[in-house]
């Protein structure tokens, strides 16, 4: 509110316990800190494994009055409040370095790793598609779907900060203890891992849990939250985020 970020109810309790701030007066749990301290406190919560949602006031009192005048129905008490909206949800793996989000002097990369697995029971192996992102510098690497040739992804077909590679897509046999996936994790140790809910084998889950013990892991719903490669590439091309030039 204004130049002050406030926490309410259970969020206020988290703020007091984790950030060392104090409760404000009132019947409900309520705490907060000045806007200038957002970077420091948000980074502290992220390092402790929390997600941080930043809510900003998105209209002025005059804008609210204009909105009320144009309403086709009777305004309620909820309408007569200046709008506030969630502007950003940040995790340890999606943190960028800006005035509000983080310290630009941090030298370590914080990789966000996504893993998709497709089991082949007839051959006793799994094929993995992976994407790892360093949001601090806006660069990501992804395995190329087998339906496209490498030439279709040749240099120049992407924005300068985007690199696609083929070495991270691999088939792992039951007799082999995931050497290439282990190597990937060792070279690009993530701070957060995204997995497709209900699609990971027991061996893959065991590998992730044993090698990334302290890393945050999230299981996303297939389709709605965890997109397939074709849908993702189509969306990127349609929104001109990447110039894929597949025609």
C-alpha positions as CSV (number, residue, x, y, z in Angstrom):
1,X,0.0,0.0,0.0
2,X,1.6,3.2,-1.1
3,X,5.3,2.9,-0.7
4,X,4.8,0.0,1.7
5,X,4.3,-3.7,1.2
6,X,2.0,-5.4,3.7
7,X,1.4,-9.0,4.6
8,X,-1.8,-10.2,6.1
9,X,-3.0,-13.3,8.1
10,X,-0.7,-16.4,7.6
11,X,1.5,-14.4,5.3
12,X,2.1,-11.9,8.1
13,X,3.1,-14.8,10.4
14,X,5.6,-16.0,7.8
15,X,7.0,-12.5,7.5
16,X,7.5,-12.2,11.2
17,X,9.1,-15.6,11.6
18,X,11.3,-15.6,8.5
19,X,12.2,-12.0,8.0
20,X,12.4,-10.7,11.6
21,X,9.8,-7.9,11.0
22,X,7.2,-7.1,13.7
23,X,3.5,-7.2,13.8
24,X,1.5,-4.0,13.3
25,X,-1.4,-2.9,15.5
26,X,-4.8,-4.4,14.7
27,X,-7.0,-7.4,15.5
28,X,-5.8,-9.4,12.5
29,X,-2.2,-10.6,11.9
30,X,-0.6,-7.8,9.9
31,X,3.1,-7.0,9.1
32,X,5.0,-5.2,6.4
33,X,8.1,-3.4,5.2
34,X,9.0,-0.4,3.0
35,X,9.2,-0.7,-0.7
36,X,12.9,-0.1,-0.8
37,X,13.4,-3.3,1.3
38,X,11.5,-5.5,-1.1
39,X,14.5,-6.9,-2.9
40,X,16.2,-8.0,0.3
41,X,13.2,-9.5,1.9
42,X,11.9,-11.2,-1.3
43,X,15.3,-12.7,-1.9
44,X,15.4,-14.0,1.7
45,X,12.0,-15.8,1.3
46,X,13.1,-17.2,-2.1
47,X,16.3,-18.7,-0.7
48,X,14.2,-20.3,2.0
49,X,12.0,-22.0,-0.6
50,X,8.9,-19.8,-0.6
51,X,7.1,-18.4,-3.6
52,X,6.7,-14.6,-3.6
53,X,3.6,-13.0,-5.1
54,X,3.9,-9.2,-5.6
55,X,0.6,-7.3,-5.6
56,X,0.5,-3.7,-6.8
57,X,-2.2,-1.0,-6.9
58,X,-3.3,-0.8,-10.6
59,X,-5.5,2.2,-10.5
60,X,-5.8,5.5,-8.8
61,X,-8.9,6.8,-6.8
62,X,-9.9,8.9,-9.8
63,X,-9.6,5.9,-12.1
64,X,-11.8,3.9,-9.7
65,X,-14.5,6.6,-9.7
66,X,-14.5,6.7,-13.5
67,X,-14.9,2.9,-13.5
68,X,-17.8,3.1,-11.2
69,X,-19.6,5.6,-13.4
70,X,-19.4,3.3,-16.4
71,X,-20.7,0.2,-14.6
72,X,-24.0,-1.1,-15.9
73,X,-25.1,-2.5,-12.5
74,X,-25.3,-1.3,-9.0
75,X,-21.8,-1.0,-7.5
76,X,-21.0,-3.2,-4.5
77,X,-18.7,-2.5,-1.6
78,X,-16.1,-4.6,-3.4
79,X,-16.3,-2.5,-6.5
80,X,-15.7,0.7,-4.4
81,X,-12.1,-0.3,-3.7
82,X,-9.0,0.7,-5.6
83,X,-7.9,-2.3,-7.7
84,X,-4.9,-4.3,-6.7
85,X,-3.6,-7.2,-8.8
86,X,-0.9,-9.9,-8.6
87,X,1.8,-8.5,-10.9
88,X,4.4,-11.1,-10.4
89,X,4.9,-14.6,-8.9
90,X,8.6,-15.4,-8.3
91,X,10.3,-18.6,-7.4
92,X,13.9,-19.4,-6.8
93,X,14.2,-20.7,-10.4
94,X,12.4,-17.7,-12.0
95,X,14.0,-14.8,-10.2
96,X,15.3,-12.0,-12.4
97,X,17.7,-9.3,-11.3
98,X,16.1,-5.9,-11.3
99,X,15.3,-3.1,-8.9
100,X,12.6,-5.1,-7.2
101,X,13.5,-8.7,-7.9
102,X,17.1,-9.3,-7.0
103,X,20.7,-8.2,-6.6
104,X,22.4,-8.0,-10.0
105,X,25.8,-8.7,-8.4
106,X,24.9,-12.3,-7.8
107,X,27.3,-14.3,-10.0
108,X,25.7,-17.8,-9.6
109,X,23.2,-19.0,-12.3
110,X,19.9,-20.2,-10.9
111,X,18.7,-22.8,-13.4
112,X,15.1,-23.8,-13.7
113,X,15.0,-27.4,-15.1
114,X,12.0,-29.0,-16.8
115,X,12.0,-32.8,-17.5
116,X,9.5,-34.7,-19.7
117,X,9.8,-38.5,-19.8
118,X,8.3,-41.0,-22.2
119,X,8.7,-44.7,-21.3
120,X,9.1,-47.4,-23.9
121,X,8.1,-50.6,-22.2
122,X,8.9,-52.8,-25.2
123,X,12.6,-51.7,-25.3
124,X,12.9,-51.1,-21.5
125,X,14.1,-47.5,-21.9
126,X,12.9,-43.9,-21.5
127,X,13.3,-40.9,-23.7
128,X,13.8,-37.6,-22.0
129,X,13.0,-34.1,-23.2
130,X,14.6,-31.4,-21.1
131,X,14.7,-27.6,-20.9
132,X,16.8,-25.6,-18.5
133,X,16.5,-21.9,-18.2
134,X,18.6,-19.2,-16.6
135,X,16.0,-16.4,-16.2
136,X,18.7,-14.0,-14.7
137,X,20.1,-13.5,-18.2
138,X,17.2,-14.6,-20.3
139,X,18.8,-17.7,-21.8
140,X,17.4,-21.2,-22.2
141,X,18.5,-24.5,-23.7
142,X,16.1,-27.3,-24.8
143,X,16.2,-30.7,-26.4
144,X,15.0,-30.7,-30.0
145,X,11.9,-32.9,-30.7
146,X,12.8,-35.8,-32.9
147,X,10.2,-34.9,-35.5
148,X,12.4,-31.9,-36.6
149,X,15.8,-32.0,-38.0
150,X,18.7,-30.0,-36.5
151,X,18.9,-27.9,-39.7
152,X,15.5,-26.5,-38.9
153,X,17.0,-25.0,-35.8
154,X,20.2,-23.8,-37.3
155,X,21.8,-20.7,-35.9
156,X,20.1,-17.5,-37.0
157,X,16.6,-18.9,-36.6
158,X,16.5,-17.8,-33.0
159,X,16.9,-14.7,-31.0
160,X,20.6,-14.2,-30.0
161,X,20.1,-15.2,-26.3
162,X,18.4,-18.5,-27.2
163,X,20.3,-21.7,-27.8
164,X,18.8,-25.1,-28.7
165,X,20.9,-28.2,-28.3
166,X,20.5,-31.9,-29.1
167,X,22.8,-33.5,-26.6
168,X,20.3,-33.3,-23.7
169,X,17.7,-35.5,-25.3
170,X,18.6,-39.1,-24.6
171,X,17.3,-42.6,-24.2
172,X,18.2,-44.4,-21.0
173,X,18.1,-48.2,-20.8
174,X,17.3,-50.0,-17.6
175,X,20.8,-51.4,-17.4
176,X,22.3,-47.9,-17.5
177,X,22.0,-45.7,-14.4
178,X,21.0,-42.6,-16.4
179,X,24.6,-41.4,-17.1
180,X,23.6,-38.5,-19.5
181,X,20.8,-37.2,-17.3
182,X,23.2,-37.3,-14.3
183,X,25.8,-35.4,-16.3
184,X,23.3,-32.8,-17.3
185,X,22.2,-32.3,-13.6
186,X,25.9,-32.1,-12.5
187,X,26.8,-29.5,-15.2
188,X,23.7,-27.4,-14.8
189,X,22.6,-28.0,-11.2
190,X,19.1,-26.5,-10.9
191,X,17.5,-24.7,-8.0
192,X,14.0,-25.7,-9.1
193,X,12.8,-28.7,-11.1
194,X,9.5,-29.0,-13.0
195,X,8.1,-32.5,-13.7
196,X,4.9,-33.8,-15.4
197,X,2.5,-35.1,-12.8
198,X,1.9,-38.9,-13.1
199,X,4.4,-39.2,-16.1
200,X,7.7,-39.8,-14.3
201,X,8.9,-43.4,-13.7
202,X,9.9,-44.6,-10.3
203,X,13.6,-44.7,-11.4
204,X,13.4,-41.1,-12.6
205,X,11.9,-39.9,-9.4
206,X,14.5,-41.8,-7.4
207,X,17.3,-40.2,-9.5
208,X,15.9,-36.7,-9.0
209,X,15.4,-37.1,-5.3
210,X,18.8,-38.7,-4.7
211,X,20.8,-36.2,-6.7
212,X,18.8,-33.0,-6.0
213,X,17.9,-33.5,-2.4
214,X,17.5,-29.8,-1.4
215,X,16.1,-28.6,-4.7
216,X,12.5,-27.5,-5.0
217,X,10.4,-29.9,-7.1
218,X,7.0,-29.2,-8.6
219,X,4.7,-31.6,-10.4
220,X,2.6,-29.8,-13.0
221,X,-0.7,-31.0,-14.5
222,X,-0.2,-32.5,-18.0
223,X,-1.5,-30.4,-20.9
224,X,-2.8,-27.4,-18.9
225,X,0.4,-26.6,-16.9
226,X,3.0,-28.9,-18.5
227,X,2.7,-28.4,-22.3
228,X,3.9,-30.8,-24.9
229,X,6.7,-29.7,-27.2
230,X,4.5,-29.2,-30.3
231,X,2.1,-26.8,-28.5
232,X,5.0,-24.9,-26.9
233,X,6.8,-24.4,-30.2
234,X,3.6,-23.3,-31.9
235,X,2.8,-20.8,-29.1
236,X,6.4,-19.4,-29.3
237,X,6.1,-19.0,-33.1
238,X,2.6,-17.4,-33.0
239,X,3.6,-14.9,-30.4
240,X,6.9,-14.1,-32.3
241,X,8.9,-14.9,-29.2
242,X,11.1,-17.0,-31.4
243,X,11.5,-17.0,-35.2
244,X,11.2,-20.7,-35.8
245,X,10.7,-20.5,-39.6
246,X,9.3,-24.1,-39.9
247,X,7.7,-23.5,-43.3
